[in-house]
Amino acid sequence: MAGTGNPYFSTDTTAALRASEIGADVLLKATKVDGIYDSDPKKNPKAKRFTQLSYIDALRLRLQVMDSTAFSLCMDNNVPIVVFDMFKKGNLKRVALGEKIGTLVTDK
């Protein structure tokens, strides 16, 4: 995914914008970690991984996996987000088939 070329728009915000524009069923956020944590799991071995989270909680907790604009766009347009580890073999297929992996961000 590329950016929009506009200042203040990250690639996450661009993905949220495009997902909203096309009426996507879900935004898949493929990343280096297996979901969203309450703190950086590489720095904090006791970091807690969320299996599901609301948009509001993601914004309130200022979780760093995506920027707040991306979370807000998805919330405003009711686009669920799945954050998952793109480096684990088979994960893209698993998430595409609807398996519950990573963290799901929705209205709750």
N, C-alpha and C positions, 0 to 999 in steps of 0.2 A: 504494500500500500504506500502510496506517495502522499505528500502533503498537498495543500491547496495552493501554495505559493504566497499565502497571506500571512502577515506577521501575527503572532499569538495563536496560531493554529498548529497544534502538534499533529503527528500522524494518528494518534488516538482520537483527537477531536475530528479529524478528517474522516476516519472510519465511522465514528458515531453519526456524523453529518450524512455521509453516503448511505449508511444503513437506514437512517430516518427517511431520507429522500425516496429510497426504493421500497420502503415498507418491509424491510427484512424481518424475518421471524426471530433472528438472534444475531448478535455481534460476537464473533469468536476472536478472543484476544489470546493469541499464541505467544508465549513468553518463556522465560528461563526457569520459572518456578511452577510448582504444581497447583497453584491457586493463590488466593489472597490471604495474607497473614496480617496479624495485628501489629507486627514489627518485622524487620528484616530477618528472615530465617538464617541467613548466612552470618549475621552478627549476633543473633540471639537464638541459641539452641532451644530455648523454651517458648519460642514464638508459636502462637496458636493459629492454625489454619481454619478458615471459615469454609464450610461446605455450601452454605447459602447466606446471602446478605441482602439487605434492602439498599436501594440507591441512597436513601437518606442516611443510613448508617455509614455507608462508604464515604459519603460527603462529610458527615459529622466527625468521623474518626480520621479524616484527612489521609486515607490510605493512599499510598504512593504508586500503586500499580497502574493507575490511569490518572489523567488530570481531571480536575473538577468539572471543566467544561464538557468533557466527553461523558462523564457520569450524568451530568445534568441534561444533556441532549438526549441520551438514551432514556432517562427518567421521563422527560417531557413528552417523548414520542413512544413510550412503552415498548422499547426495544431491550429485551433481556440481554445480558452479557455473560459469556462463559469464559473464564480465565483458566488456561490450562498450559501444561508443559509441552512445548512443541518439540523438545529434544527426545522425549520418550517414544521409542518406536511403537507405532500403532495408534498413538493418541489422536492424530488427525482423523483417522478412520473412525475411531471410537466415538469422538465427539460428533462427527457428522452423522453417525448412526443413532445419536441421541442418548448414548450411555452417559451416566452421571459421573463425570470426572471433573477435577478442578473445583472452581467456585462459581456458583450461579448467582448473578446479581439481578434482582427483580423488585417489583413492588412489595413482595412477601405476602 
